């Protein structure tokens, strides 16, 4: 096999092993090692080229930016288990209850808030479904809408800062985490507005499918209701704005006073304080949060090591150059590249987790995007918006699997009067999936949705630059009419400064006897 055909074969093997269902980290490392052995046997690179592999692995383990992942995961795991979701959903449900579709609005808003503090789709979907699904079914909400809004609101956590996906994106693209967070605020808010607009349209087209909650079911009124809402929102908002603000992740904040790792550690401590304030902090909660964090961190590290093994061999056989030529010559230029890449990511999201896509595919695409003049912060946020769909794809979306399990459990416990059919869960997810794809299109064709919140570059007009000479030592600048060097003297001094320095090698040499 010639060398120019081997990169496409490796890439096809990459897609194949990712689709067979075996753990990607190990199968990817095996593919890289086998391909490396074959490349060495063909003489495409020497054996000592693989000696770079241990250095790459140690480079991963010493990456301080990735250390932020366990801290943010721990923060989310603690807040997920401390009862914050229950308090917020109950308060928001009663606040928006009188309005048609009020429970849907409350799920969307709470999903956005929890997305900023938990960071895990699984925990968020499970917590909200356990609380909100029986209530929505009890008051006559359409089953497909109820399951769809719960799944979609859970996926918001992948985009809302401080998302773990954005930390990984920043690491792989070589960009600031704070800039990635700033860029993600626009699409995050826009996504919430799209979900709310869809709910509003449904309340007008099918008012019987999204009824209001009767007054008899609303137990809190007036200040008591507002106090319960603010009790859940204000401490969470203070924690999130403190964490994001300290690392420069909020619009309008130009300077970071903490690294992402330090901000994550501060967030984990703040989550413990919030759990203590809610009187939910105990050894069992802390142990479960630590175990969940350990599993997530181990998964990320092993996926990253497997992808590094593959990418090292792929680079060695000029795979990066093959990818660059393949994607740079697409019709349509930048728009053609973006459309193809997003279609490819959308397809992979049927089968792969967002970490796998970010670690394996993104390093292959980033150099081509940079060569085409694409802002990598905007590119990373765009792919993050796309990768949200991995949780909503029927029939493989993980959020749909979580809903399926929770619905069965609630029916067995008599919390639901009738079982929820898988058909309703899958069909209910499709409109929300379309809304997420609509957001992808908006971000592609309206890049200001991302760049508006980023720090603006200071434009310097070189034609208007004024260079001022420092005052002379001892006398300062001569005032008009004062005695001092004339313009002719200045010209001679400038000519003396501009005179070339003679080459020492060309200087006449003294005879050996005259040297001192």
C-alpha positions as CSV (number, residue, x, y, z in Angstrom):
1,X,0.0,0.0,0.0
2,X,1.5,3.4,-0.9
3,X,1.9,6.1,1.8
4,X,-0.7,8.4,0.2
5,X,-3.4,5.8,0.6
6,X,-2.7,5.0,4.3
7,X,-4.2,8.1,5.9
8,X,-7.6,7.5,4.3
9,X,-7.5,3.9,5.5
10,X,-6.6,5.0,9.0
11,X,-9.5,7.5,9.0
12,X,-11.9,4.9,7.8
13,X,-10.7,2.5,10.5
14,X,-11.2,5.4,13.0
15,X,-14.9,5.8,12.0
16,X,-15.3,2.0,12.0
17,X,-14.0,1.4,15.5
18,X,-16.0,4.3,16.9
19,X,-19.2,2.7,15.6
20,X,-18.7,-0.9,16.8
21,X,-19.5,0.0,20.4
22,X,-16.3,-1.1,22.1
23,X,-14.8,1.4,24.5
24,X,-13.3,4.1,22.3
25,X,-10.3,4.9,24.4
26,X,-8.9,1.3,24.2
27,X,-9.9,0.6,20.6
28,X,-8.5,3.9,19.4
29,X,-5.1,3.2,21.2
30,X,-5.1,-0.3,19.6
31,X,-5.7,1.1,16.1
32,X,-2.9,3.7,16.6
33,X,-0.4,1.1,17.8
34,X,-1.2,-1.4,15.0
35,X,-1.0,1.4,12.4
36,X,2.3,2.5,13.9
37,X,3.7,-1.0,13.7
38,X,2.7,-1.3,10.0
39,X,4.1,2.2,9.2
40,X,7.4,1.2,10.8
41,X,7.5,-2.0,8.8
42,X,7.0,0.0,5.6
43,X,9.7,2.4,6.5
44,X,7.4,5.5,6.6
45,X,9.0,6.6,9.8
46,X,11.7,5.2,12.1
47,X,11.1,3.2,15.3
48,X,12.3,6.0,17.5
49,X,9.5,8.2,16.2
50,X,7.2,6.2,18.6
51,X,9.5,7.3,21.5
52,X,7.5,10.5,21.4
53,X,4.4,8.7,22.8
54,X,5.5,8.6,26.5
55,X,6.3,12.3,26.2
56,X,2.8,13.0,24.8
57,X,1.1,11.0,27.6
58,X,3.1,12.8,30.3
59,X,2.2,16.0,28.6
60,X,-1.5,15.2,29.0
61,X,-1.1,14.3,32.6
62,X,0.7,17.5,33.4
63,X,-1.8,19.7,31.6
64,X,-3.0,22.2,34.2
65,X,-6.0,23.3,32.2
66,X,-7.5,19.8,32.2
67,X,-7.2,19.8,36.0
68,X,-10.2,22.1,36.0
69,X,-12.4,19.2,34.8
70,X,-12.5,17.3,38.1
71,X,-13.2,20.5,40.0
72,X,-16.1,21.5,37.8
73,X,-17.4,18.0,37.8
74,X,-17.3,17.8,41.6
75,X,-19.1,21.2,41.9
76,X,-21.9,19.9,39.6
77,X,-22.2,16.6,41.4
78,X,-22.6,18.2,44.8
79,X,-25.1,20.7,43.6
80,X,-27.0,18.0,41.7
81,X,-27.5,15.9,44.8
82,X,-28.2,18.7,47.4
83,X,-31.8,19.2,46.4
84,X,-31.4,22.4,44.5
85,X,-33.3,21.1,41.5
86,X,-36.3,20.1,43.6
87,X,-36.5,23.5,45.3
88,X,-36.2,25.5,42.0
89,X,-38.7,23.4,40.1
90,X,-41.3,23.6,42.8
91,X,-40.9,27.4,43.2
92,X,-40.8,28.1,39.4
93,X,-43.7,25.8,38.8
94,X,-45.9,27.7,41.2
95,X,-44.6,31.1,39.9
96,X,-45.4,30.3,36.2
97,X,-48.3,27.9,37.0
98,X,-51.2,30.2,36.1
99,X,-49.8,30.8,32.6
100,X,-50.6,28.3,29.8
101,X,-47.4,26.3,29.3
102,X,-46.2,27.6,32.7
103,X,-44.7,24.3,33.7
104,X,-42.8,24.2,30.4
105,X,-41.4,27.7,30.9
106,X,-40.3,26.7,34.4
107,X,-38.5,23.6,33.2
108,X,-36.7,25.6,30.5
109,X,-35.6,28.3,33.0
110,X,-34.6,25.9,35.7
111,X,-32.7,23.8,33.0
112,X,-30.7,26.9,32.1
113,X,-29.9,27.7,35.7
114,X,-29.0,24.2,36.6
115,X,-27.0,23.9,33.4
116,X,-24.7,26.7,34.7
117,X,-24.2,24.9,38.1
118,X,-24.3,21.2,37.6
119,X,-22.6,20.5,34.2
120,X,-24.0,17.0,33.8
121,X,-26.8,16.1,31.4
122,X,-27.6,12.8,33.1
123,X,-28.1,14.2,36.6
124,X,-30.0,17.2,35.3
125,X,-32.4,15.2,33.1
126,X,-33.0,12.6,35.8
127,X,-33.6,15.1,38.6
128,X,-36.0,17.3,36.6
129,X,-37.9,14.3,35.1
130,X,-38.4,12.7,38.6
131,X,-40.0,15.9,39.8
132,X,-41.6,17.6,36.8
133,X,-42.9,14.6,34.7
134,X,-45.5,13.4,37.2
135,X,-46.7,17.0,37.8
136,X,-47.0,17.7,34.0
137,X,-48.9,14.4,33.4
138,X,-51.2,15.1,36.3
139,X,-52.3,18.4,34.9
140,X,-52.9,17.2,31.4
141,X,-49.8,18.2,29.5
142,X,-49.1,16.5,26.2
143,X,-46.8,13.5,26.7
144,X,-44.6,14.3,23.8
145,X,-44.2,17.9,24.8
146,X,-43.4,17.0,28.4
147,X,-40.7,14.4,27.6
148,X,-39.2,16.6,24.8
149,X,-38.9,19.7,27.0
150,X,-37.4,17.8,29.8
151,X,-34.8,16.2,27.6
152,X,-34.0,19.4,25.7
153,X,-33.6,21.5,28.9
154,X,-31.2,18.9,30.2
155,X,-28.9,19.3,27.2
156,X,-28.6,23.0,27.7
157,X,-25.9,22.2,30.3
158,X,-23.5,21.3,27.5
159,X,-23.4,24.9,26.2
160,X,-24.1,27.1,29.3
161,X,-20.8,28.2,31.0
162,X,-19.1,26.7,32.9
163,X,-19.5,23.8,30.6
164,X,-17.0,21.0,30.7
165,X,-17.2,20.7,26.9
166,X,-16.0,24.3,26.5
167,X,-13.0,23.6,28.8
168,X,-12.1,20.7,26.5
169,X,-12.6,22.8,23.4
170,X,-10.4,25.5,24.8
171,X,-7.6,23.0,25.5
172,X,-7.8,21.4,22.0
173,X,-8.0,24.7,20.1
174,X,-5.4,26.4,22.2
175,X,-7.7,29.3,23.2
176,X,-8.6,30.9,26.5
177,X,-11.3,29.2,28.5
178,X,-12.6,32.7,29.5
179,X,-13.1,33.6,25.8
180,X,-14.9,30.3,25.1
181,X,-17.3,31.0,28.0
182,X,-17.9,34.6,26.8
183,X,-18.6,33.3,23.3
184,X,-21.1,30.7,24.5
185,X,-23.3,33.2,26.3
186,X,-25.0,34.4,23.2
187,X,-26.0,30.9,21.8
188,X,-27.0,29.8,25.3
189,X,-29.5,32.7,25.8
190,X,-30.7,32.4,22.2
191,X,-31.4,28.7,22.7
192,X,-33.5,29.4,25.8
193,X,-35.5,32.0,23.8
194,X,-36.0,29.5,21.0
195,X,-37.4,26.9,23.4
196,X,-39.6,29.5,25.1
197,X,-40.9,30.7,21.7
198,X,-41.7,27.2,20.6
199,X,-43.7,26.7,23.9
200,X,-45.5,30.0,23.3
201,X,-46.5,29.0,19.8
202,X,-47.8,25.6,21.0
203,X,-49.9,27.4,23.7
204,X,-51.6,29.3,20.9
205,X,-52.0,26.4,18.4
206,X,-52.9,23.7,21.0
207,X,-53.9,25.4,24.2
208,X,-55.4,22.1,25.6
209,X,-52.0,20.4,25.3
210,X,-50.2,22.9,27.7
211,X,-52.8,24.0,30.3
212,X,-52.2,26.2,33.3
213,X,-52.0,24.8,36.8
214,X,-55.3,25.3,38.8
215,X,-55.3,27.7,41.7
216,X,-56.0,24.8,44.1
217,X,-52.6,23.3,43.4
218,X,-50.6,26.5,44.1
219,X,-49.8,26.4,47.8
220,X,-47.6,29.5,47.9
221,X,-48.6,33.1,47.2
222,X,-47.0,36.6,47.3
223,X,-43.8,37.1,49.2
224,X,-43.5,33.5,50.4
225,X,-43.4,32.3,46.8
226,X,-40.9,34.9,45.7
227,X,-38.7,34.2,48.7
228,X,-38.6,30.5,47.8
229,X,-37.6,31.4,44.2
230,X,-34.9,33.8,45.3
231,X,-33.6,31.4,47.9
232,X,-32.7,28.9,45.2
233,X,-31.6,31.4,42.5
234,X,-29.6,34.0,44.3
235,X,-27.0,31.8,46.0
236,X,-26.5,29.8,42.8
237,X,-26.1,33.0,40.7
238,X,-23.6,34.4,43.2
239,X,-21.6,31.1,42.9
240,X,-21.6,31.0,39.2
241,X,-20.9,34.7,38.6
242,X,-18.0,34.5,41.1
243,X,-16.5,31.4,39.4
244,X,-17.0,32.8,35.9
245,X,-16.0,36.3,36.7
246,X,-12.8,35.3,38.4
247,X,-11.6,33.6,35.2
248,X,-12.8,36.3,32.8
249,X,-15.7,34.3,31.5
250,X,-18.4,37.0,31.7
251,X,-19.1,39.7,29.1
252,X,-17.5,43.0,30.2
253,X,-14.8,41.4,32.3
254,X,-11.5,41.9,30.5
255,X,-9.0,40.5,33.0
256,X,-8.9,37.1,34.8
257,X,-7.7,37.0,38.4
258,X,-7.8,33.1,38.6
259,X,-6.9,30.3,36.3
260,X,-9.7,27.8,35.3
261,X,-8.3,25.3,37.8
262,X,-8.4,27.8,40.6
263,X,-11.9,28.9,39.6
264,X,-13.0,25.3,39.5
265,X,-11.6,24.7,43.0
266,X,-13.3,27.8,44.3
267,X,-16.6,26.5,42.7
268,X,-16.2,23.1,44.4
269,X,-15.8,24.8,47.8
270,X,-18.8,27.1,47.1
271,X,-20.9,24.0,46.2
272,X,-20.1,22.5,49.5
273,X,-21.2,25.7,51.2
274,X,-24.5,25.8,49.3
275,X,-25.2,22.1,50.2
276,X,-24.5,23.0,53.8
277,X,-26.9,26.0,53.6
278,X,-29.6,23.7,52.2
279,X,-28.8,21.2,55.1
280,X,-28.2,18.4,52.6
281,X,-24.4,18.0,53.2
282,X,-23.5,14.6,54.6
283,X,-21.0,11.9,54.1
284,X,-23.2,9.9,51.7
285,X,-23.6,12.9,49.4
286,X,-19.9,13.7,49.5
287,X,-18.9,10.1,48.8
288,X,-21.3,9.8,45.8
289,X,-20.0,13.1,44.4
290,X,-16.4,12.0,44.7
291,X,-17.0,8.7,43.0
292,X,-18.9,10.3,40.2
293,X,-16.0,12.8,39.7
294,X,-13.4,10.0,39.7
295,X,-15.3,8.1,37.0
296,X,-15.7,11.1,34.8
297,X,-12.1,12.2,35.2
298,X,-10.8,8.6,34.5
299,X,-12.9,8.4,31.3
300,X,-11.7,11.8,30.0
301,X,-8.0,10.9,30.6
302,X,-8.2,7.5,29.0
303,X,-10.0,8.9,25.9
304,X,-7.4,11.6,25.7
305,X,-4.5,9.1,25.9
306,X,-6.1,6.8,23.2
307,X,-6.7,9.8,20.9
308,X,-3.1,10.9,21.4
309,X,-1.8,7.5,20.4
310,X,-3.9,7.6,17.2
311,X,-3.0,11.2,16.3
312,X,0.7,10.7,16.8
313,X,0.8,7.9,14.2
314,X,-1.7,9.8,11.9
315,X,0.6,12.8,12.0
316,X,3.6,10.5,11.2
317,X,2.0,9.3,8.0
318,X,1.0,12.8,6.9
319,X,-2.6,12.4,7.8
320,X,-3.0,16.0,8.8
321,X,-1.9,17.1,5.4
322,X,-4.4,14.8,3.8
323,X,-7.2,16.2,5.9
324,X,-6.1,19.7,5.1
325,X,-6.1,19.1,1.3
326,X,-9.4,17.2,1.5
327,X,-11.2,20.0,3.4
328,X,-9.5,23.1,2.0
329,X,-10.6,22.3,-1.6
330,X,-14.3,22.0,-0.9
331,X,-16.7,24.0,-3.0
332,X,-18.2,27.0,-1.2
333,X,-15.0,28.0,0.7
334,X,-15.6,28.6,4.4
335,X,-19.4,28.1,4.3
336,X,-18.9,24.8,2.4
337,X,-16.3,23.7,5.0
338,X,-18.6,24.6,7.9
339,X,-21.6,22.9,6.4
340,X,-19.7,19.7,5.7
341,X,-18.1,19.6,9.2
342,X,-21.3,20.2,11.0
343,X,-23.1,17.5,9.0
344,X,-20.2,15.1,9.8
345,X,-20.3,16.0,13.6
346,X,-24.1,15.7,13.5
347,X,-23.7,12.1,12.1
348,X,-21.0,11.1,14.6
349,X,-23.2,12.5,17.4
350,X,-25.6,9.6,16.8
351,X,-23.0,7.2,18.2
352,X,-20.3,9.1,20.1
353,X,-20.1,11.1,23.3
354,X,-19.1,14.8,23.1
355,X,-15.7,14.0,24.8
356,X,-14.9,11.5,22.1
357,X,-15.7,13.9,19.3
358,X,-13.8,16.8,21.0
359,X,-10.6,14.8,21.6
360,X,-10.5,12.7,18.4
361,X,-12.1,14.8,15.6
362,X,-11.5,18.4,16.7
363,X,-7.6,18.3,16.5
364,X,-8.0,17.1,12.8
365,X,-10.4,20.0,11.9
366,X,-8.8,22.9,13.8
367,X,-5.8,23.4,11.6
368,X,-7.9,23.5,8.5
369,X,-10.3,26.0,10.1
370,X,-7.5,28.3,11.1
371,X,-6.0,28.1,7.6
372,X,-9.4,29.2,6.2
373,X,-9.3,32.3,8.5
374,X,-12.0,31.0,10.9
375,X,-12.0,32.4,14.4
376,X,-11.3,29.3,16.5
377,X,-13.3,30.5,19.5
378,X,-16.4,30.9,17.3
379,X,-15.6,27.6,15.6
380,X,-15.4,25.8,19.0
381,X,-18.7,27.3,20.2
382,X,-20.4,26.4,17.0
383,X,-19.3,22.7,17.3
384,X,-20.4,22.7,20.9
385,X,-23.9,23.9,19.8
386,X,-23.9,21.0,17.3
387,X,-22.7,18.4,19.8
388,X,-25.7,19.1,22.1
389,X,-27.7,17.1,19.6
390,X,-25.8,13.9,20.6
391,X,-28.2,13.7,23.6
392,X,-31.3,14.2,21.6
393,X,-30.9,11.9,18.6
394,X,-33.7,9.3,18.3
395,X,-33.1,6.4,19.0
396,X,-29.6,6.8,20.4
397,X,-29.7,10.0,22.5
398,X,-28.6,9.4,26.0
399,X,-31.1,12.0,27.4
400,X,-33.9,9.8,25.8
401,X,-32.5,6.7,27.5
402,X,-32.5,8.5,30.8
403,X,-36.1,9.6,30.3
404,X,-37.1,6.0,29.3
405,X,-35.7,4.6,32.5
406,X,-37.2,7.4,34.7
407,X,-40.6,7.0,33.1
408,X,-40.6,3.3,33.8
409,X,-39.6,3.8,37.4
410,X,-42.2,6.4,38.0
411,X,-44.9,4.2,36.5
412,X,-43.9,1.3,38.7
413,X,-44.1,3.6,41.8
414,X,-47.6,4.7,40.7
415,X,-46.3,8.3,40.2
416,X,-47.5,8.1,36.6
417,X,-51.1,6.9,35.9
418,X,-50.0,5.2,32.6
419,X,-46.7,4.1,31.0
420,X,-44.9,6.5,28.6
421,X,-44.4,4.8,25.3
422,X,-41.0,5.0,23.6
423,X,-42.6,6.2,20.5
424,X,-43.8,9.3,22.4
425,X,-40.4,10.0,23.8
426,X,-38.7,9.7,20.4
427,X,-41.3,11.8,18.5
428,X,-41.4,14.3,21.3
429,X,-37.6,14.9,20.9
430,X,-37.7,15.7,17.2
431,X,-39.1,19.3,17.4
432,X,-36.4,20.2,20.0
433,X,-33.7,18.6,17.9
434,X,-34.9,20.8,14.9
435,X,-34.6,23.9,17.2
436,X,-31.0,22.9,18.1
437,X,-30.2,22.5,14.4
438,X,-31.8,25.9,13.7
439,X,-29.5,27.4,16.3
440,X,-26.5,25.8,14.5
441,X,-27.6,27.6,11.3
442,X,-28.0,30.9,13.1
443,X,-24.5,30.7,14.6
444,X,-23.0,29.9,11.2
445,X,-24.7,32.7,9.3
446,X,-24.8,35.2,12.1
447,X,-21.4,34.9,13.8
448,X,-22.2,38.0,15.9
449,X,-24.2,35.7,18.2
450,X,-20.8,34.5,19.5
451,X,-18.4,37.3,18.7
452,X,-20.6,40.1,20.2
453,X,-19.7,39.1,23.8
454,X,-16.0,38.7,23.1
455,X,-13.4,41.4,23.9
456,X,-13.0,43.7,20.9
457,X,-9.6,44.0,19.4
458,X,-8.1,47.4,19.6
459,X,-7.5,48.7,16.0
460,X,-4.3,50.8,15.6
461,X,-4.0,53.2,12.7
462,X,-0.3,53.3,11.9
463,X,-0.8,56.5,9.9
464,X,-1.7,58.4,13.1
465,X,1.0,57.0,15.4
466,X,3.1,59.8,17.0
467,X,6.6,58.9,18.2
468,X,7.8,61.3,20.9
469,X,11.5,61.5,21.7
470,X,12.4,61.6,25.4
471,X,13.9,64.9,26.7
472,X,17.6,65.4,26.7
473,X,19.4,64.6,29.9
474,X,20.1,67.7,32.0
475,X,18.3,70.3,29.9
476,X,15.0,68.9,28.7
477,X,13.5,70.1,25.5
478,X,14.6,73.5,24.3
479,X,11.9,76.1,24.4
480,X,11.3,78.4,21.5
481,X,13.9,81.1,21.3
482,X,16.2,79.4,23.8
483,X,19.8,78.7,23.0
484,X,20.4,75.1,22.1
485,X,21.3,72.9,19.2
486,X,20.1,74.1,15.8
487,X,18.2,72.1,13.3
488,X,21.5,71.7,11.4
489,X,23.1,70.2,14.5
490,X,20.1,67.8,14.8
491,X,20.5,66.8,11.2
492,X,24.2,66.1,11.7
493,X,23.5,64.1,14.8
494,X,20.9,62.0,13.1
495,X,23.3,61.4,10.2
496,X,25.9,60.3,12.6
497,X,23.5,57.8,14.2
498,X,22.5,56.4,10.8
499,X,26.1,55.8,9.7
500,X,26.7,52.1,9.4
501,X,29.0,50.5,11.9
502,X,32.2,49.1,10.3
503,X,32.7,45.4,10.3
504,X,35.3,44.5,12.9
505,X,36.6,41.7,10.7
506,X,37.4,44.3,8.0
507,X,39.4,46.5,10.3
508,X,43.2,46.6,9.7
509,X,45.1,44.2,12.0
510,X,48.1,45.3,13.9
511,X,51.3,43.3,13.4
512,X,51.9,40.6,16.0
513,X,54.8,42.5,17.4
514,X,52.8,45.6,18.0
515,X,49.9,43.9,19.9
516,X,49.5,44.9,23.5
